[in-house]
């Protein structure tokens, strides 16, 4: 230990011997020296927890660069240790050294409810010369205290190495919950989709997706229960049996929130934190990690950024009354206090500045009748030249000061006494963390597996029910109101703004060692990934939806107008349904609204109260569809249809409208219409069988080259009444570089839809680039089609000329100044990846537009859905042509 550490240890010793001196500690030293100020009655070797304690000891190297989104880690030299009691004088036993020889890694320590077993993840030493894919994976191990034995939970080497298994946790029924890259059900679905089986990579493209699984205590019967596209990690079980975990949502707000669900994967919903990520020091972005239930029912969580810090702050989250730091549950708006106060009195910073209150790695709530916590904590230290010094005001002001490497030890924190006492003194170069006490505690309640709808489960689907898409955070947004919109006598179908719901899913992307996907394959916007459309459902007059969704499949949805174009924001969060499960939503959410969303007990009262009587039809609706009390229109129509074939519950790959609701005695039914792939002059992006009968495996997979590019060359003759050709409206006849006689021309509207690769990206047809990327205006000069050049100007409109280093004009051979010439950008692009509504391409095809009738409604619908899901060049990586 260097001179600086000697000075700190002297202060610790002095204050333990002279506790009265604690009252004179300055404010900035208080959090550093709190560990020594437990009171005069404390001895130098207090027995603070009279139970065996286990903990992980790892080298400091590398923890400052940790990224919470990277789970396939390895920090050689890490082992699991045990002490017979939480005392500095107790002897230390290395439990895993026999397996690792000091060269392995251990993480994610948990203790059984009877205090007799430990669960943890262990990775054996890496083998020199092997690729990462061939190295030992993370496995789940169990230690039995009674006989001092270790066992790998999955005994078979083949099965154990089928994926990385981390973050184990005991379920109260004896099974084991864990996070894993093995993706058991997701891999099986890939085979059903006709793809090879592989562990899909997460949305950042860095490593396989880790999602939650359960298995029996002997490692058998592994089942996948969550279906995220980024990681689900750090699961724990609350006393009422719910599973709480941290979910990384990259497709939404790039954050880690707290989620909850049942142990069988049903009832997935947000728990806390979606709009609380700016609650770090001075508004620093923080994530919610390592949730653990406290004895008072609150939730302990670690707040830290994604990376660049070795630790963070501990907070006590009031999950019973809040869904966000400033959002109480519905009805609790007058609650006093804050949702996430600090769990200790240490003032911990979560930004990059030195934290005078130190930082935490994790905590373990003791179940001994107190609210005490076992903590992994590092005091604040600075490095000034070759000295390590405390974070005093004077030292912090020194411009030479940089934060020193962390010094994590184990402490016990007593919130009643506001004391933090050392259990395991910190040592330079070593991190003590993940401490647990081997003490018995009451097991949580058991939530038994959901009893699903058997017919739906056998079909491999669940049900999505939305009471009304016009219910926006508890407000009726229908115009003039929901009751009027739902009444066919008052509102026609075309007067309702929302007509269809689109279901879509992300494409599971393979790792690079299986298939190297070029960046060009994603097209205009890589962040939108690749997407497949699952199908469409009608939105009933009251805004309700009741539709089947493939089970065990991440999905989301969009709301559409009559033309099949998305209205409003994308729903960027992935949902899932287990086989036979029903998910019911009140309505929709405005992301800018402060009203809670995504958590059922946080929602305001539903706007759509449903049918007001039993056995009666809705007002002015077809009497053949009678309703039960409280049913929505979608629920009623679904129930009636299930008296025969349940057709009303199945999505369609085509957009189909039929007026089921208007009572013919009141007025004529609204005319039916359909936008079918069969009516598109290009190959259909789905199978013929799916166009006839939807199943859980139906996918609409749209590729630009196969499903759009052919449209530009389809003959579109306009004939007179005698059948004589007036005009051929083939798209690339005008929007091409040669006319019908082969003569060079400037493409109409500077939009070139002719064949051939783009000069900007050879993997794309130039027509694709013309539609979605900015381009230069072209003109014919001396028989060549070239970019138009004009003389550049400054901000005041003055013409610019070339100058030398001294600012003097450069003259040509005729003694004239040389103008600076620049290209001219063409208007556009006319299409916007991710939004058909804001793509002015469609304006030309509306009634009265310059291209009215040039493309059919089915073709415009195909273009709309492709743009809405991201305008990807390819939407199946295995369909991309491979060069020989």
KOLVO-178618 format. One record per residue (C-alpha): x, y, z. Coordinates in steps of 0.1 Angstrom, whole numbers, plus 2048, in hexadecimal, padded with zeros to 3 digits. Layout:
SITE     x     y     z
SITE     X     Y     Z
...
***
This chain:
SITE     x     y     z
SITE   800   800   800
SITE   80D   823   7F7
SITE   811   841   80E
SITE   7EE   84E   807
SITE   7DE   82D   812
SITE   7F3   82C   831
SITE   7E5   84E   83B
SITE   7C1   842   835
SITE   7C7   822   84A
SITE   7D6   837   866
SITE   7B6   84C   866
SITE   7A0   82D   867
SITE   7B4   81F   885
SITE   7B4   840   897
SITE   78E   846   894
SITE   786   822   89F
SITE   79B   828   8BE
SITE   78E   84B   8C3
SITE   769   84C   8B7
SITE   763   86E   8C6
SITE   779   87D   8AC
SITE   75F   874   891
SITE   74B   893   89A
SITE   767   8A8   88D
SITE   76A   898   86B
SITE   765   8B1   84F
SITE   747   8AD   837
SITE   75D   8A1   81A
SITE   76F   887   82F
SITE   74F   87A   83F
SITE   745   861   824
SITE   769   854   821
SITE   76D   84E   847
SITE   749   844   84F
SITE   755   820   850
SITE   76A   828   86F
SITE   74F   83C   882
SITE   737   821   88E
SITE   737   82D   8B2
SITE   74C   828   8D1
SITE   73D   806   8D9
SITE   74C   7F6   8B9
SITE   76C   7E2   8BC
SITE   787   7DE   8A2
SITE   778   7BD   897
SITE   752   7BF   899
SITE   73D   7A0   890
SITE   724   7B4   87B
SITE   712   796   86B
SITE   712   775   87D
SITE   70E   760   85E
SITE   726   752   844
SITE   72B   76B   828
SITE   736   764   805
SITE   744   77D   7EC
SITE   756   781   7CB
SITE   77A   78D   7CA
SITE   787   79A   7A9
SITE   7A5   7AF   79D
SITE   79E   7D4   797
SITE   7AB   7D1   773
SITE   791   7DA   75A
SITE   773   7E3   76F
SITE   776   808   767
SITE   76F   800   742
SITE   751   7EA   74A
SITE   733   7ED   733
SITE   713   7E1   743
SITE   706   7D6   721
SITE   723   7BE   71C
SITE   71D   79D   72D
SITE   736   786   71E
SITE   752   791   734
SITE   771   782   743
SITE   786   78F   760
SITE   7A1   775   767
SITE   7AA   770   78B
SITE   787   772   79A
SITE   77A   759   7B3
SITE   75E   752   7CD
SITE   767   754   7F1
SITE   757   74B   813
SITE   75B   757   836
SITE   74A   746   854
SITE   73E   768   860
SITE   73F   78C   854
SITE   75D   796   867
SITE   780   7A3   85D
SITE   790   788   873
SITE   77D   76B   864
SITE   792   754   84E
SITE   78C   755   828
SITE   785   736   813
SITE   788   736   7ED
SITE   76B   721   7E0
SITE   772   720   7BB
SITE   798   720   7BA
SITE   797   6FA   7B4
SITE   785   701   794
SITE   795   721   788
SITE   7B9   71D   794
SITE   7B7   742   79A
SITE   7B2   749   774
SITE   78C   748   771
SITE   770   760   777
SITE   752   760   78E
SITE   733   777   78F
SITE   70E   77A   799
SITE   70E   76B   7BB
SITE   6ED   762   7CB
SITE   6E3   74E   7EB
SITE   6C6   735   7EF
SITE   6A8   73E   805
SITE   6B4   725   820
SITE   6D7   733   820
SITE   6E7   712   818
SITE   6F0   716   7F3
SITE   701   730   7DD
SITE   6FA   735   7B8
SITE   713   746   7A2
SITE   720   748   77E
SITE   744   73C   778
SITE   759   73D   759
SITE   777   726   757
SITE   799   734   74C
SITE   79B   73D   727
SITE   7AF   727   710
SITE   7CB   738   6FE
SITE   7C8   737   6D8
SITE   7A3   730   6D6
SITE   789   748   6C7
SITE   76F   757   6DF
SITE   754   740   6D2
SITE   769   721   6DC
SITE   772   72E   6FF
SITE   761   721   71F
SITE   740   731   724
SITE   730   73F   744
SITE   720   723   757
SITE   70A   722   776
SITE   718   711   795
SITE   70B   709   7B7
SITE   71D   707   7D8
SITE   70F   6F3   7F5
SITE   71A   700   817
SITE   711   6E1   82B
SITE   72A   6CA   819
SITE   740   6E4   809
SITE   739   6D7   7E6
SITE   737   6E7   7C4
SITE   723   6DC   7A6
SITE   71C   6EA   784
SITE   6F6   6EB   781
SITE   6F6   6DF   75C
SITE   70C   6C0   75F
SITE   70F   6B9   739
SITE   72D   6CA   729
SITE   71A   6CC   709
SITE   6FB   6DC   718
SITE   70F   6F3   72F
SITE   722   702   713
SITE   703   708   6FD
SITE   704   72D   708
SITE   710   745   723
SITE   6FB   741   743
SITE   6FD   75E   75C
SITE   6EA   76F   778
SITE   6DA   751   789
SITE   6BF   754   7A3
SITE   6AB   73B   7B7
SITE   685   73A   7B0
SITE   670   731   7CF
SITE   664   711   7BE
SITE   688   703   7BC
SITE   68F   70C   798
SITE   6AB   723   78D
SITE   6A5   743   77A
SITE   6C2   751   766
SITE   6CD   766   748
SITE   6DB   754   72A
SITE   6E7   758   707
SITE   6DA   736   6FE
SITE   6B8   744   6F2
SITE   6A7   722   6F3
SITE   685   72B   6E5
SITE   692   746   6CE
SITE   6A9   72D   6BD
SITE   68C   715   6B8
SITE   678   730   6A7
SITE   694   737   68F
SITE   691   713   682
SITE   66C   718   67E
SITE   673   737   669
SITE   68A   723   652
SITE   6AA   733   660
SITE   6C8   721   66F
SITE   6C9   71F   695
SITE   6E0   738   6A6
SITE   6E2   74F   6C4
SITE   6D7   771   6B7
SITE   6EC   78F   6BF
SITE   6DE   7AD   6D1
SITE   6D3   7CE   6C1
SITE   6F6   7DD   6C6
SITE   705   7C0   6B2
SITE   71F   7BA   6CE
SITE   716   798   6DD
SITE   6FA   77E   6DF
SITE   6D9   789   6F0
SITE   6D6   77F   714
SITE   6B2   777   71F
SITE   6A2   766   73D
SITE   69F   741   740
SITE   694   729   75B
SITE   6A0   705   762
SITE   69B   6EA   77C
SITE   6B4   6E8   798
SITE   6C6   6CC   786
SITE   6CB   6E0   767
SITE   6AF   6CF   753
SITE   691   6DD   741
SITE   69F   6FE   737
SITE   684   717   72B
SITE   688   73A   71D
SITE   670   753   72D
SITE   67A   775   71F
SITE   67E   780   6FC
SITE   690   7A1   6FA
SITE   6A7   7AC   6DD
SITE   6C1   7BA   6F5
SITE   6CA   7AD   718
SITE   6B4   7A2   735
SITE   6CA   7A0   754
SITE   6CD   7A0   77A
SITE   6AC   78E   782
SITE   6A0   78C   7A6
SITE   680   77F   7B6
SITE   66A   796   7CC
SITE   658   789   7EB
SITE   637   786   7D7
SITE   648   770   7BD
SITE   64C   789   7A1
SITE   66C   789   78D
SITE   67D   7AB   78A
SITE   69A   7B0   773
SITE   6AE   7CB   760
SITE   6A5   7CD   73B
SITE   6BB   7DE   721
SITE   6A5   7EE   707
SITE   6BA   7FA   6EB
SITE   69E   7FF   6D1
SITE   68C   817   6E7
SITE   69E   830   6FD
SITE   6C0   81E   700
SITE   6BD   817   725
SITE   6BB   7FC   73F
SITE   699   7FD   751
SITE   68A   7E6   76C
SITE   670   7CE   760
SITE   65A   7B4   771
SITE   649   793   766
SITE   63E   772   774
SITE   657   755   776
SITE   647   745   757
SITE   64D   765   742
SITE   629   770   742
SITE   61D   793   74D
SITE   63C   7A5   740
SITE   63A   7CA   748
SITE   64F   7E8   752
SITE   655   7EC   777
SITE   66A   80C   77B
SITE   682   824   76B
SITE   679   82A   746
SITE   67A   850   74B
SITE   692   851   769
SITE   6B4   84E   757
SITE   6BD   873   75C
SITE   6BE   86F   782
SITE   6E3   86C   786
SITE   6F9   887   794
SITE   6F1   8A8   783
SITE   6DA   896   76B
SITE   6F4   87B   760
SITE   6E5   85D   74E
SITE   6E2   83E   765
SITE   6D5   81B   761
SITE   6C2   805   779
SITE   6D6   7E5   782
SITE   6D7   7C9   79C
SITE   6B4   7CD   7AB
SITE   6AF   7BC   7CD
SITE   691   7BE   7E4
SITE   695   7CF   805
SITE   685   7C3   826
SITE   66C   7E0   824
SITE   660   7D5   801
SITE   673   7F0   7EF
SITE   68C   7E8   7D4
SITE   6B1   7EE   7D7
SITE   6C3   7F6   7B6
SITE   6E5   801   7AA
SITE   6E5   821   795
SITE   703   824   77E
SITE   70A   82E   75A
SITE   70E   815   73E
SITE   734   817   741
SITE   752   82C   74B
SITE   74C   829   771
SITE   757   80D   787
SITE   737   80F   79D
SITE   719   824   7A5
SITE   6FF   82F   7BF
SITE   6E6   81A   7D2
SITE   6C2   825   7D3
SITE   6A2   819   7E4
SITE   686   818   7CB
SITE   662   81B   7D6
SITE   653   804   7BC
SITE   632   801   7CF
SITE   62A   826   7C8
SITE   63F   831   7AA
SITE   647   827   787
SITE   661   843   782
SITE   673   85A   798
SITE   659   875   792
SITE   63B   860   789
SITE   626   850   7A4
SITE   60E   835   79B
SITE   5EC   841   790
SITE   5DA   850   7AE
SITE   5F9   856   7C2
SITE   602   878   7B5
SITE   602   888   7D8
SITE   61B   86F   7E7
SITE   637   880   7FA
SITE   65B   879   7F5
SITE   670   86C   7D8
SITE   66F   84B   7C6
SITE   694   842   7C8
SITE   6A6   851   7E6
SITE   6CA   847   7EC
SITE   6CD   827   800
SITE   6EA   834   815
SITE   6F5   856   822
SITE   714   856   80C
SITE   711   870   7F1
SITE   71B   85C   7D2
SITE   720   86C   7B0
SITE   716   859   791
SITE   728   870   778
SITE   74D   870   76F
SITE   757   887   78B
SITE   768   878   7AA
SITE   74E   86D   7C3
SITE   756   878   7E6
SITE   73C   85F   7F3
SITE   74E   843   7E2
SITE   73C   82A   7CB
SITE   729   809   7CE
SITE   72C   7E9   7BA
SITE   70E   7D8   7CA
SITE   6FB   7D1   7EA
SITE   6EA   7B4   7FC
SITE   6CC   7BA   814
SITE   6D1   7A7   835
SITE   6B2   794   841
SITE   6B9   796   866
SITE   69E   7AC   872
SITE   6B1   7CC   869
SITE   6B3   7E1   849
SITE   6D9   7DC   847
SITE   6EB   7D8   826
SITE   70B   7C5   81E
SITE   71D   7DC   805
SITE   739   7DC   7ED
SITE   747   7FF   7F0
SITE   765   813   7E5
SITE   770   833   7F5
SITE   779   851   7E1
SITE   79E   854   7DA
SITE   7B3   86A   7C4
SITE   7D5   865   7B3
SITE   7EC   883   7B4
SITE   80D   87A   7A4
SITE   818   85A   7B6
SITE   802   85F   7D5
SITE   7DF   851   7DC
SITE   7CC   86A   7F1
SITE   7A9   86F   7FF
SITE   790   885   7ED
SITE   793   8A3   803
SITE   789   8C5   7F7
SITE   7AD   8CF   7F3
SITE   7B7   8B0   7E0
SITE   799   8B3   7C9
SITE   7A3   8D6   7C0
SITE   7C6   8CA   7B5
SITE   7C7   8CC   78F
SITE   7DF   8AD   78F
SITE   7C5   898   7A1
SITE   7B5   87A   78F
SITE   79E   860   79D
SITE   7B2   842   7AB
SITE   7A9   81E   7A3
SITE   78C   812   7B9
SITE   791   801   7DB
SITE   773   7EB   7E1
SITE   76E   7DA   802
SITE   750   7CB   814
SITE   73C   7DF   82D
SITE   71C   7DD   841
SITE   705   7FB   840
SITE   6EC   802   85B
SITE   6D2   81C   850
SITE   6C4   820   873
SITE   6E6   829   882
SITE   6F4   838   861
SITE   714   824   865
SITE   728   811   84C
SITE   740   7F8   85C
SITE   75C   7E5   84B
SITE   758   7BF   847
SITE   773   7B9   82E
SITE   78D   7D4   82C
SITE   795   7E0   809
SITE   7B6   7D6   7F9
SITE   7C7   7E7   7DC
SITE   7C3   7D6   7BB
SITE   7A6   7C0   7C7
SITE   780   7C5   7C5
SITE   76A   7B4   7DF
SITE   746   7B3   7D3
SITE   725   79F   7D0
SITE   725   797   7F5
SITE   708   781   803
SITE   700   773   825
SITE   6F8   74F   828
SITE   6DA   754   83D
SITE   6B7   745   83B
SITE   69B   75B   830
SITE   677   757   827
SITE   672   74B   803
SITE   65C   760   7EC
SITE   639   755   7E3
SITE   637   73D   7C5
SITE   626   74A   7A6
SITE   61C   72B   794
SITE   61E   729   76E
SITE   601   739   75C
SITE   5E5   723   751
SITE   5E2   72F   72D
SITE   5C6   72D   713
SITE   5CC   70A   707
SITE   5C1   710   6E3
SITE   5D7   72F   6E0
SITE   5F4   71D   6F0
SITE   5F2   700   6D8
SITE   5F1   718   6BB
SITE   611   729   6C9
SITE   601   74B   6CD
SITE   5F5   764   6E7
SITE   5DC   780   6E6
SITE   5E2   7A6   6E5
SITE   5C4   7B9   6F0
SITE   5C3   7E0   6EF
SITE   5A4   7F0   6FE
SITE   5A8   80F   6E8
SITE   5C4   81E   6D4
SITE   5B3   840   6DA
SITE   5BA   83C   6FF
SITE   5DA   851   702
SITE   5E6   84F   726
SITE   5C3   84F   733
SITE   5B6   86B   71D
SITE   59C   867   702
SITE   5AD   873   6E2
SITE   591   869   6CA
SITE   581   885   6B7
SITE   567   88F   6C2
SITE   568   873   6DC
SITE   56B   84E   6DE
SITE   545   848   6E2
SITE   53F   85B   6C1
SITE   55B   84A   6AF
SITE   54E   827   6B9
SITE   52B   82E   6AD
SITE   526   825   688
SITE   508   83C   686
SITE   51E   85A   690
SITE   540   851   67F
SITE   548   83F   65F
SITE   567   829   65C
SITE   57A   843   647
SITE   574   85D   662
SITE   588   848   67B
SITE   5AD   851   67A
SITE   5BB   82F   686
SITE   5B1   811   672
SITE   5CB   7F5   675
SITE   5E6   7E8   68D
SITE   606   7DA   67F
SITE   619   7BF   692
SITE   63E   7BC   68B
SITE   65D   7AB   69A
SITE   682   7B0   699
SITE   698   799   684
SITE   6B0   784   699
SITE   6D2   78D   68B
SITE   6ED   772   68A
SITE   710   776   697
SITE   72C   77F   680
SITE   73C   75D   681
SITE   71C   74E   672
SITE   713   76A   659
SITE   726   78B   653
SITE   70A   7A4   64C
SITE   716   7C3   639
SITE   70A   7E4   647
SITE   6FB   7EC   625
SITE   6E1   7D0   62A
SITE   6CE   7E5   644
SITE   6C9   802   62C
SITE   6C3   826   636
SITE   6C0   822   65C
SITE   6D5   807   66D
SITE   6C5   80F   68F
SITE   6A4   801   684
SITE   6B4   7DE   67E
SITE   6A1   7C6   669
SITE   67B   7C0   66D
SITE   661   7A7   664
SITE   63B   7AE   664
SITE   626   795   677
SITE   605   7A1   66A
SITE   5E9   7BA   66C
SITE   5CA   7BE   682
SITE   5AC   7D6   67D
SITE   5A6   7F1   697
SITE   582   7F0   6A1
SITE   56C   80F   6A2
SITE   573   813   6C8
SITE   598   811   6C2
SITE   59A   7ED   6D0
SITE   5B0   7D1   6C3
SITE   5AF   7AC   6CB
SITE   5C9   798   6B7
SITE   5DF   779   6B8
SITE   604   77E   6BB
SITE   61F   763   6B7
SITE   62A   757   6DA
SITE   64E   759   6E6
SITE   656   773   6CC
SITE   661   797   6D2
SITE   648   7AE   6C1
SITE   63C   7D1   6BF
SITE   620   7E3   6AC
SITE   617   803   69A
SITE   5F5   815   694
SITE   5EC   81C   670
SITE   5D4   831   65C
SITE   5BD   825   63F
SITE   5DB   824   627
SITE   5F0   80E   63E
SITE   607   82A   649
SITE   613   82D   66C
SITE   605   849   681
SITE   617   855   6A0
SITE   637   849   6B0
SITE   646   827   6AC
SITE   641   80F   6CA
SITE   666   808   6D0
SITE   663   7EF   6EC
SITE   663   7CA   6E6
SITE   646   7B7   6F5
SITE   641   791   6F8
SITE   624   779   6FF
SITE   628   756   70C
SITE   612   73B   6FC
SITE   5EE   740   705
SITE   5F4   761   717
SITE   5DE   780   713
SITE   5ED   7A3   716
SITE   5D4   7BE   71C
SITE   5DD   7E3   717
SITE   5C7   802   71F
SITE   5D4   815   701
SITE   5F2   828   6F5
SITE   60C   83F   704
SITE   61B   861   6FB
SITE   640   85F   703
SITE   641   884   70C
SITE   625   87F   726
SITE   62C   87C   74B
SITE   610   862   750
SITE   61F   840   758
SITE   61D   825   73D
SITE   627   801   73A
SITE   61F   7F7   75D
SITE   5FB   7EB   763
SITE   5F7   7F8   787
SITE   604   81A   77C
SITE   5EB   820   761
SITE   5CE   838   762
SITE   5AA   82A   75E
SITE   5A3   81D   73B
SITE   590   835   725
SITE   57D   819   713
SITE   564   80B   72D
SITE   557   7F2   713
SITE   533   7E6   70F
SITE   51A   7F4   728
SITE   504   7D5   72A
SITE   503   7B0   725
SITE   4F5   7A0   706
SITE   4F0   7C1   6F3
SITE   501   7CE   6D4
SITE   515   7EE   6D4
SITE   501   80D   6CB
SITE   4F6   80D   6A6
SITE   50C   7EE   69F
SITE   503   7CD   68E
SITE   4ED   7BA   6A7
SITE   4FF   79A   69D
SITE   51C   7A5   6B3
SITE   50F   7A7   6D7
SITE   525   7B0   6F4
SITE   52C   7A6   717
SITE   52F   7C1   732
SITE   550   7D3   72F
SITE   55B   7C3   70E
SITE   56B   7D7   6F3
SITE   560   7D4   6CF
SITE   57F   7C0   6C7
SITE   578   7A8   6E4
SITE   554   7A4   6DA
SITE   55B   79D   6B6
SITE   577   785   6BF
SITE   560   772   6D6
SITE   544   770   6BC
SITE   55D   764   6A1
SITE   56A   749   6B7
SITE   548   738   6B6
SITE   554   72D   694
SITE   579   731   689
SITE   586   74E   69F
SITE   590   760   67E
SITE   58C   782   68F
SITE   5A9   77B   6A6
SITE   5C2   772   68A
SITE   5D7   78D   679
SITE   5D9   790   653
SITE   5F8   796   63F
SITE   5E3   7AC   628
SITE   5D0   7CC   632
SITE   5AB   7C3   632
SITE   58D   7D7   63C
SITE   56A   7CC   641
SITE   54F   7DE   653
SITE   543   7C6   66E
SITE   532   7E0   684
SITE   519   7F7   671
SITE   4F6   7EC   676
SITE   4E7   7EA   653
SITE   4C6   7F7   661
SITE   4D8   817   66C
SITE   4EC   81E   64C
SITE   4FF   80B   631
SITE   51E   7F9   63C
SITE   53F   80A   632
SITE   54F   7FC   612
SITE   569   7E0   617
SITE   58C   7E4   608
SITE   5AC   7D0   607
SITE   5D0   7D6   600
SITE   5DE   7B4   5F7
SITE   601   7A9   5ED
SITE   5F0   796   5D1
SITE   5E8   7B7   5C1
SITE   60C   7C4   5C1
SITE   620   7C2   5A0
SITE   63E   7B2   5B2
SITE   644   792   5C5
SITE   631   790   5E6
SITE   647   793   605
SITE   635   776   616
SITE   629   753   60D
SITE   609   74B   5FB
SITE   5FE   736   619
SITE   601   754   630
SITE   5ED   769   618
SITE   5D1   74F   61C
SITE   5D3   745   640
SITE   5E9   756   65B
SITE   5FD   741   673
SITE   616   749   68F
SITE   633   743   676
SITE   626   75C   65B
SITE   63F   777   654
SITE   640   794   63B
SITE   664   798   632
SITE   66A   7B6   61B
SITE   68A   7BB   606
SITE   68F   7D9   5F0
SITE   69E   7C7   5D2
SITE   683   7AC   5D1
SITE   663   7BE   5DB
SITE   668   7E2   5D1
SITE   681   7E7   5B6
SITE   66C   7D3   59D
SITE   650   7EC   5A2
SITE   663   808   590
SITE   664   7F4   56F
SITE   640   7E7   56E
SITE   62D   7F3   54F
SITE   611   80A   559
SITE   5FE   811   539
SITE   5E3   82C   539
SITE   5C9   824   51F
SITE   5AD   838   50F
SITE   58A   82C   50C
SITE   593   818   4ED
SITE   5B0   806   4FD
SITE   5CA   81B   4EC
SITE   5EA   824   4FF
SITE   5EA   848   50B
SITE   608   846   521
SITE   61F   82C   532
SITE   622   836   556
SITE   63E   81E   55D
SITE   652   82F   57A
SITE   675   82E   56C
SITE   66A   83A   54A
SITE   66A   85D   557
SITE   67F   856   576
SITE   69C   849   563
SITE   6BB   856   550
SITE   6AF   84C   52E
SITE   68D   852   51D
SITE   678   839   50A
SITE   68E   83E   4EC
SITE   6AE   838   4FF
SITE   6B8   85D   4FF
SITE   6CA   86B   51D
SITE   6B3   87F   535
SITE   6B3   88E   557
SITE   69C   879   56E
SITE   67B   889   575
SITE   67C   89B   597
SITE   6A1   891   599
SITE   696   86E   5A4
SITE   6A7   852   591
SITE   695   830   595
SITE   6A8   81E   579
SITE   6BB   7FE   57E
SITE   6DF   7FB   588
SITE   6F5   7FE   5A7
SITE   6F9   81F   5B9
SITE   71B   830   5B5
SITE   718   83A   5DA
SITE   713   816   5E7
SITE   717   7F9   5CF
SITE   703   7E2   5E5
SITE   6E4   7F7   5DE
SITE   6D1   7FE   5BF
SITE   6D3   823   5B6
SITE   6AD   826   5B7
SITE   6AE   81C   5DC
SITE   6C8   837   5E3
SITE   6B4   851   5CF
SITE   695   84B   5E4
SITE   6A5   84B   606
SITE   6C6   85F   604
SITE   6CE   883   5FB
SITE   6DC   887   5D8
SITE   6EA   8A2   5C1
SITE   6D6   8B3   5A5
SITE   6E1   8A7   583
SITE   6E1   8B6   560
SITE   6EC   8AD   53D
SITE   70D   8BD   533
SITE   71D   8B5   512
SITE   70A   895   50F
SITE   712   889   532
SITE   6FC   887   551
SITE   710   899   56C
SITE   70B   8A9   58E
SITE   700   8CE   58A
SITE   71A   8E6   596
SITE   714   90A   5A2
SITE   72B   924   5B0
SITE   72D   924   5D6
SITE   723   942   5EB
SITE   72A   94E   60E
SITE   710   954   629
SITE   708   976   61A
SITE   703   969   5F7
SITE   724   975   5E9
SITE   734   95F   5CE
SITE   753   94C   5DA
SITE   774   947   5C7
SITE   793   932   5CD
SITE   7AE   943   5E2
SITE   7D1   93B   5ED
SITE   7DF   937   610
SITE   7E1   95D   614
SITE   7BD   962   609
SITE   7C6   970   5E7
SITE   7B2   966   5C8
SITE   7C0   94B   5B2
SITE   7BD   955   58D
SITE   7B9   93E   56F
SITE   7CD   940   54F
SITE   7B7   95D   543
SITE   7BD   970   563
SITE   79A   96A   570
SITE   791   95E   594
SITE   788   939   596
SITE   765   933   5A4
SITE   760   919   5C0
SITE   746   901   5B1
SITE   730   8EB   5C6
SITE   715   8D1   5BF
SITE   6F0   8D8   5C5
SITE   6DC   8C1   5DB
SITE   6BC   8B3   5CD
SITE   69B   8B6   5E0
SITE   694   899   5F6
SITE   698   87D   5FD
SITE   674   876   5F6
SITE   673   858   60E
SITE   67B   856   632
SITE   686   836   642
SITE   66F   82F   660
SITE   652   845   656
SITE   63B   843   638
SITE   626   860   645
SITE   643   878   643
SITE   64F   86C   621
SITE   643   885   607
SITE   646   869   5EC
SITE   621   861   5F3
SITE   614   884   5ED
SITE   617   87F   5C7
SITE   5FF   862   5C9
SITE   5E2   871   5DD
SITE   5C2   87D   5CD
SITE   5CB   89B   5B7
SITE   5F0   893   5B9
SITE   606   893   59A
SITE   609   86D   59B
SITE   5E6   864   5A6
SITE   5DE   840   59B
SITE   602   838   590
SITE   607   81F   5AC
SITE   5EC   809   5BA
SITE   5E0   80B   5DE
SITE   5EF   7E8   5E5
SITE   611   7F4   5D8
SITE   60F   814   5EC
SITE   606   800   60B
SITE   625   7EA   605
SITE   63B   809   602
SITE   62C   817   622
SITE   631   7F8   638
SITE   655   7F4   62B
SITE   65D   819   633
SITE   64C   816   655
SITE   661   7F9   661
SITE   682   809   655
SITE   686   808   62F
SITE   6A0   7ED   633
SITE   6B2   7E0   614
SITE   6AF   7BD   621
SITE   69A   7AF   63E
SITE   6A7   78C   63F
SITE   6CD   789   642
SITE   6CD   766   633
SITE   6BD   773   613
SITE   6DA   78B   60B
SITE   6EC   77F   5EC
SITE   70F   771   5F4
SITE   72B   779   5DC
SITE   73E   75C   5CE
***
